[in-house]
């Protein structure tokens, strides 16, 4: 395991890239953490959806160079933390990569106001407002994730 924080969704064009961009933006420059995203059913090389690019750009984050990738055994092995967007994603990850169990989290678990086991909804093919809503669910969880990472080093996982 390494210093990688891996966000996982379905196609790696909306939710997980937004989480990746927002966490990367929030980490301090000297952070030991690397950030990536992947999809359980992604096609390699697709761009982030335009509304996802626009939604994070409103906050100063950049997804223009993002290219989708499929979740691989190597990514899971390299990840200190695997952060799923939904409980369904978490269950698929556990079924395919049982060794990730102790490093697997739900994104909204880091939001103290979120109901237990709540999902980050999929904005795919929705309006820009749908993407903003999704982005904001992710943003609400980031302070908790940052606090969690501040208490750890990459070798703690």
Buried (B, 14 or more C-beta within 10 A) or exposed (E): BEBBBBBBBBBBBBBBBBBBBBBBBBBEEEBBBBBBBBBBEBEEEBBBBEBBBBBBEEBEBEBEEBEBBBBEEEBBEBBBBBBBBBEEBBEBBBEEBEEBEEBBBBBBBBBEEBEEEBBBBBBBEBEBEBBBBBBEBBBBBBEBBBEEBEEEEBEEB
